């Protein structure tokens, strides 16, 4: 086989999605997490010393200056990152002589809620290059090195640090801004075939809502506006829970028969190929049978084989002449 044929074939394998995998996967269904469950999870999973009523927030802030903890206000079902706290003047106490002598610091802060939260398996993605086993090498087990990295996705200019706990506690997951893993996986690759490792990461996402509020010792609490959507965040789990971490698998594809039966040695036209699937082996792409249109959403379709200087009109005329 000409090296360019193999290179283009391997490129096609890497640019599609697998139709099946030789793998043992954790079967978790995508699910939306509703407000009542978010509240229950916060009460169950957040540190007990960080769960308070909003009426105790003023005293808590005074006792924990410069803290970067995230407090959960159970009566408001919202989170307060203490890093958002700033001292402001209590104008009501200043203007009311009866309250002035009891005046205490007044704090402004952000309340956060995670809404439309979901946890699910992300898409299957390639985690290695393609390993080709030649005919002369024979079938056998091959070890393929793989690596995968997934980072947090945020919109609206959200700062990851104050919302990390809001997202994680609401989802009941330990999330991180960057997750990386890798290793080696053994694949049984027949002669004349290509093997490749694919990976699927468990993710959590939510729309983050925020409003600014104020807590003053004498004057009580009040919020300075309505809830507004601040942005969207999607983050990978940190891997501490093996059942909600990673799925991996190996795809196998025999490419030689398709090229051997199609290529005319006199010229190299654009050709199409339809791979065969031998269960339970599965392919990381969907090809095209001659004359068939690609299925919507499927992988690479027509593969151009040969040099970029082929006169396709001449090829067509020669084919018709035959």
C-alpha positions, 0 to 999 in steps of 0.5 A, a space after each residue: 500500500 502506498 504510504 499516502 493511502 494509509 495516511 489519509 485513511 488514518 486521518 479519516 479515522 481520527 476525524 469522526 465519532 465511534 459507532 461502538 467501542 470495545 470497552 466496559 463503560 459506566 452506564 449513567 444517564 444524563 439527568 437534570 437536577 431540579 431546585 429541591 434536589 439542589 437544596 437537598 444536596 447542598 444541605 447534605 454535601 456542604 460543610 456543616 459549618 458553612 451552612 447558616 441562615 441569612 440572619 447570621 451572615 453579618 456575624 459570620 463575616 465579622 468572625 471570618 475576615 478575609 475568608 475565601 469560603 463559600 457559605 450556603 444560606 439555607 433559608 435563601 437556597 443560595 450561596 455567598 462566596 465570602 471573597 465577594 464581600 465588601 464593607 459599605 456604609 449603613 446609611 439607614 443607621 447613620 440617618 436614624 439616631 435611635 439605631 446609630 449607637 447600635 450600628 455595626 459594619 454593613 456588608 455587600 455581597 453576591 448571592 449565587 444560584 445554580 439553575 438548569 443543572 445537568 450531569 452527563 457523559 460527554 462525547 466520545 473523543 480520540 485519545 490517541 493516534 492510530 496504530 496500524 498493524 501490517 499484514 506481515 506482523 500478524 494479529 495480536 495484542 498491541 499496547 497503545 499509549 493515550 492521554 486526554 485533557 478536558 478544561 472548564 468552559 465558562 461564559 459571561 466572564 465568570 470567575 472560576 474560583 467563587 463558582 467552583 463550590 456553587 457548581 460542585 455542591 449543587 451537582 453533588 460532584 467534585 469538579 475541577 477547572 482542568 482534568 488530565 489523565 493518560 496511560 496505556 491500553 491493550 487492543 487486539 488488532 488484526 493484521 492489516 487493521 488500525 486501532 485507536 483509543 477513544 475516551 468519554 469524560 463525565 461532565 457537569 453544567 449549570 447556568 449561574 444566576 447572581 444578585 447583589 445583597 446587603 447585610 447590616 446588623 441593625 437594618 437587616 438584610 436586603 437585596 439591591 436588585 433581581 436575580 440575573 443570569 451571570 453566565 454558563 459553566 461546564 466542568 469536568 469531574 476531578 476523578 475522585 469518584 471512579 463511577 463518574 470519571 472516565 470511559 475508555 475504549 478501543 476501535 478496530 478497523 480493517 482498511 486493506 481490503 477496501 483499498 486493494 479492490 478499488 485502486 487502479 494503478 494507472 491513476 488515482 481518482 477520488 474514491 469512496 469506501 464502505 467499511 465492513 463491521 465484524 461485531 463486536 468490533 466497531 468503527 470510529 467512522 461511517 463511510 459511504 457506499 458507492 452512490 449513497 449520500 452521507 447520513 446526517 451527522 455521520 463521519 468523514 464521507 468521501 475520502 480523497 486518495 492520491 495526489 492533489 494534481 489529479 485531472 478529475 475530468 480526465 479521470 471521469 472521461 477515461 472511466 466512462 470510456 471503459 
